[in-house]
Amino acid sequence: MIQSNEEYCKTQEPFDYNIALNVLTIGEIDTKDGSYELIFALLITSDKVDFTKCPPPSEWLFTNGYIKERWAAHTEPHFHRVFMHGVFFNQLDYRDYPFETIDLFLDMSAYYPLTSENVKFTVNEELSGDKLAAEHLSGYNVGDVQLKISEYKRPYATFPHVSMIIPLTMDPEMIFLKKIFPVLILAGFGYSTFFMSPKILQDRITLLGAVFVGAIFFHAVLLGEIPPLGYLTIADKVMITVYSVFSLTLISILVQQRYLNKIGHSDKDFTLSIAKEIDKKLIKLTPIIAAIIFSALFFS
């Protein structure tokens, strides 16, 4: 470990640290508690400070996580590098789930006595990147990494602060096929009961019950991927719309059954014609009502 020359360090203040963060691996992402693991390299350069006489701090404050391991620290006169493995946290926004963008944050600032008065951060865009991380993360597309410099204010001092944002997305086509299309198929089965003969109401009820249970199970699986939320996601809005389709098909069956119970079976042909008229009206109204419900939820 390089010993610091205090007299030399005093003459170099305020230190100008050119900061780069190079993400090597993005580990497990827990969408329920918003935690994720990052392996990255912290690189610091300076044209002014000789790091062999006045090395950068070995400890940094990570305000949204903690470091599990450090290794392979390397210091040259104007270059310092260290590898780190840490666990970080971010409050993820799931309003667009399952089409959401997951932003992974890494927030780093200096420790006291290094404050904004004696150290300055600038971003080294050239050395920062995520090419290796993109190769080690299956299922996600890694967007452009952003580094931002700001100040972290505390009651007793202000500290230089650097934030790294790593946006992760998934292919919307694959999300649609895996998490939206299956429930639309179930909705289609429910809607198809309108085209079944009114003579077999029991069969219609059986089919509707099966697809309704399937939709509830599928919804539960989707909810199991995210934490409990106080707002509706896109997936919730789609499911509510699908439930409205099931409700309208059930209303058709119940109205027909009530009519049958009311008039008895004295005129089967007349009863059948009335039932078909009910189905025809709801065949036209159901898509309109479903579209209105989804639009109201989506733009609310």
C-alpha positions in Angstrom: 0.0 0.0 0.0 1.4 3.4 -1.0 2.1 5.8 1.9 0.7 9.3 1.5 3.1 12.3 1.7 1.0 14.7 3.7 3.1 17.8 2.8 2.9 17.0 -0.9 -0.9 16.4 -0.6 -1.5 19.7 1.0 0.2 21.5 -1.9 -2.1 19.7 -4.4 -5.4 20.6 -2.9 -8.1 20.9 -4.2 -7.5 17.5 -5.9 -8.9 17.1 -9.3 -10.0 13.5 -9.8 -11.1 12.4 -13.2 -13.5 9.6 -12.4 -14.4 6.6 -14.6 -16.6 3.6 -13.7 -16.3 0.6 -16.0 -19.0 -2.0 -15.4 -17.6 -5.5 -15.9 -20.5 -7.7 -14.8 -24.1 -7.2 -13.8 -25.1 -10.0 -11.4 -28.4 -11.1 -10.0 -31.2 -8.5 -10.1 -33.9 -9.0 -7.4 -36.9 -7.1 -8.8 -38.8 -7.6 -5.5 -36.5 -5.6 -3.2 -34.7 -3.6 -5.9 -31.3 -5.0 -5.2 -28.6 -6.0 -7.7 -24.9 -6.9 -7.8 -22.3 -5.1 -9.8 -18.7 -5.9 -10.5 -16.9 -2.8 -11.8 -13.6 -1.0 -12.0 -13.1 2.4 -10.5 -10.5 4.4 -12.4 -9.1 7.7 -11.3 -6.8 9.9 -13.3 -5.3 13.3 -12.7 -2.8 15.4 -14.7 -1.9 17.3 -11.6 -1.6 14.9 -8.7 1.1 12.3 -8.5 -0.7 9.3 -7.0 2.5 7.6 -5.9 3.0 10.4 -3.5 -0.6 11.2 -2.7 -2.8 8.2 -3.6 -6.6 8.5 -3.8 -8.7 7.2 -0.9 -9.0 3.4 -0.6 -12.5 3.8 0.9 -15.4 5.6 -0.7 -19.0 6.1 0.5 -21.5 4.3 -1.7 -24.8 5.9 -0.6 -27.1 3.3 -2.2 -25.3 0.1 -1.3 -22.1 -1.5 0.0 -18.9 -3.1 -1.3 -18.4 -6.8 -0.6 -14.9 -7.1 -2.0 -12.0 -5.1 -3.5 -9.0 -6.4 -5.4 -6.2 -5.8 -7.9 -5.6 -2.1 -6.8 -3.0 -0.6 -9.1 -1.4 2.9 -8.8 0.8 4.8 -11.2 1.8 8.5 -11.0 -1.4 9.8 -12.7 -3.5 6.7 -12.8 -5.3 4.6 -10.2 -7.5 1.5 -10.7 -9.3 -0.9 -8.3 -11.9 -3.6 -8.9 -15.0 -3.8 -6.7 -17.9 -6.2 -6.2 -20.9 -4.6 -4.5 -24.6 -4.9 -3.8 -26.7 -1.8 -4.5 -30.4 -0.8 -4.2 -32.8 1.3 -6.1 -36.5 1.9 -5.8 -37.7 0.6 -9.1 -40.8 2.0 -10.9 -43.1 -0.7 -12.2 -45.9 1.5 -13.7 -44.9 0.3 -17.2 -44.4 -3.4 -16.1 -43.8 -5.7 -18.0 -42.4 -3.1 -20.5 -40.5 -1.2 -17.8 -37.0 0.1 -18.0 -34.9 -0.9 -15.0 -32.4 1.8 -14.0 -29.5 0.5 -12.0 -27.9 3.2 -9.9 -24.4 3.4 -8.4 -23.9 6.5 -6.2 -20.4 7.2 -4.8 -19.1 10.2 -2.8 -16.0 11.1 -0.8 -15.6 10.5 2.9 -14.8 13.3 5.4 -12.4 15.0 5.6 -12.4 15.0 1.8 -15.1 17.6 1.0 -16.0 19.7 -2.0 -13.5 22.3 -0.7 -10.5 20.0 -1.2 -11.5 17.5 -4.0 -13.3 18.0 -7.3 -14.8 15.2 -9.5 -15.0 15.3 -13.3 -16.2 12.5 -15.6 -13.8 10.5 -17.8 -16.2 9.4 -20.6 -13.4 7.7 -22.5 -12.6 5.1 -19.9 -16.2 4.6 -18.7 -18.3 1.9 -20.3 -20.4 -1.3 -20.1 -19.3 -3.5 -23.0 -18.3 -6.4 -20.8 -21.5 -6.1 -18.7 -23.6 -6.4 -21.8 -22.0 -9.7 -22.6 -22.7 -11.1 -19.1 -26.4 -10.2 -18.8 -28.9 -12.5 -20.4 -32.4 -11.4 -21.1 -31.7 -7.7 -20.9 -30.4 -5.0 -23.3 -27.9 -2.7 -21.6 -28.4 0.9 -22.7 -25.9 3.7 -22.7 -24.3 4.2 -19.2 -24.6 7.7 -17.9 -22.3 9.4 -15.4 -23.3 12.5 -13.6 -21.4 14.7 -11.2 -23.2 16.5 -8.3 -22.7 17.4 -4.7 -23.9 15.4 -1.7 -24.9 17.8 1.0 -24.8 16.9 4.7 -25.4 19.2 7.7 -21.6 19.4 8.5 -20.2 19.5 4.9 -20.7 19.1 1.2 -19.1 16.2 -0.7 -18.4 15.6 -4.4 -20.7 12.9 -5.7 -20.8 10.8 -8.9 -23.8 8.8 -10.0 -23.8 6.0 -12.6 -27.1 5.0 -14.3 -27.3 1.8 -16.2 -30.6 1.4 -18.1 -31.8 -2.1 -18.8 -34.6 -3.0 -21.2 -36.1 -6.1 -22.7 -37.3 -6.6 -26.3 -40.9 -5.5 -26.3 -41.8 -8.1 -28.9 -40.6 -10.9 -26.6 -42.4 -9.4 -23.6 -45.6 -9.2 -25.5 -45.4 -12.8 -26.6 -44.5 -14.1 -23.1 -46.5 -11.9 -20.8 -49.4 -10.3 -22.7 -50.3 -12.6 -25.6 -51.2 -15.7 -23.5 -53.8 -13.8 -21.5 -55.2 -12.4 -24.8 -55.6 -16.0 -25.9 -57.6 -16.7 -22.8 -59.7 -13.6 -23.4 -60.3 -14.9 -26.9 -61.6 -18.2 -25.6 -63.9 -16.4 -23.2 -65.2 -14.1 -26.0 -65.7 -17.2 -28.2 -68.5 -18.4 -25.9 -70.7 -15.8 -27.5 -70.6 -17.8 -30.6 -71.6 -21.1 -28.9 -75.3 -22.2 -29.1 -77.6 -20.9 -26.3 -78.8 -24.5 -26.1 -75.5 -25.5 -24.3 -75.3 -22.9 -21.6 -73.7 -25.4 -19.2 -70.8 -26.0 -21.6 -70.4 -22.3 -22.0 -70.2 -21.9 -18.3 -67.6 -24.7 -18.0 -65.4 -23.1 -20.7 -65.7 -19.6 -19.2 -64.9 -20.9 -15.8 -61.7 -22.7 -17.0 -60.3 -19.7 -18.9 -61.2 -17.4 -16.0 -59.3 -19.5 -13.5 -56.4 -19.7 -16.0 -56.4 -15.9 -16.3 -56.3 -15.5 -12.5 -53.4 -17.9 -12.2 -51.5 -16.1 -15.0 -52.1 -12.8 -13.2 -50.8 -14.2 -10.0 -47.6 -15.3 -11.8 -47.1 -11.8 -13.1 -47.6 -10.3 -9.7 -45.1 -12.7 -8.2 -42.3 -11.1 -10.2 -42.7 -7.7 -8.6 -43.2 -6.4 -5.0 -46.6 -5.3 -3.7 -47.4 -1.9 -5.2 -49.8 0.9 -4.5 -50.6 1.5 -8.1 -51.6 -0.3 -11.3 -49.1 -1.6 -13.8 -49.7 -2.0 -17.5 -50.1 -5.7 -16.8 -52.8 -5.0 -14.2 -54.7 -2.8 -16.6 -54.6 -5.5 -19.3 -55.8 -8.1 -16.8 -58.7 -5.8 -15.6 -59.7 -5.4 -19.3 -59.6 -9.2 -19.8 -61.7 -9.6 -16.6 -64.3 -7.2 -18.1 -64.6 -9.5 -21.2 -65.2 -12.5 -18.9 -67.7 -10.5 -16.9 -69.7 -9.6 -20.1 -69.7 -13.2 -21.3 -70.9 -14.3 -17.9 -73.6 -11.6 -17.9 -74.9 -13.0 -21.3 -75.1 -16.5 -19.8 -76.9 -15.3 -16.7 -79.4 -13.2 -18.6 -80.2 -16.1 -20.8 -80.6 -18.5 -17.9 -82.8 -16.0 -16.0 -85.0 -15.6 -19.1 -85.3 -19.4 -19.4 -86.2 -19.8 -15.8 -88.8 -17.0 -16.1 -90.7 -18.3 -19.2 -90.0 -22.0 -18.8 -89.6 -24.1 -21.9 -93.1 -23.6 -23.5 -91.7 -22.0 -26.6 -88.1 -23.2 -27.3 -87.8 -21.6 -30.7 -88.8 -18.2 -29.3 -86.5 -18.6 -26.4 -83.6 -19.5 -28.7 -84.1 -16.4 -30.9 -84.1 -14.1 -27.8 -80.8 -15.7 -26.6 -79.2 -15.3 -29.9 -80.2 -11.6 -30.0 -78.5 -11.1 -26.6 -75.3 -12.7 -27.8 -75.3 -10.6 -31.0 -75.6 -7.4 -29.0 -72.8 -8.3 -26.6 -70.6 -9.5 -29.4 -70.6 -5.9 -30.7 -70.6 -4.2 -27.3 -67.9 -6.3 -25.6 -64.8 -5.0 -27.6 -66.1 -1.4 -27.3 -66.6 -1.7 -23.6 -63.2 -3.4 -23.2 -61.5 -0.7 -25.2 -63.1 2.0 -23.1 -62.1 0.4 -19.9 -58.5 -0.1 -21.0 -58.2 3.5 -22.3 -59.6 4.9 -19.1 -57.1 2.9 -17.0 -54.2 3.5 -19.3 -54.6 7.3 -19.4 -55.6 7.7 -15.8 
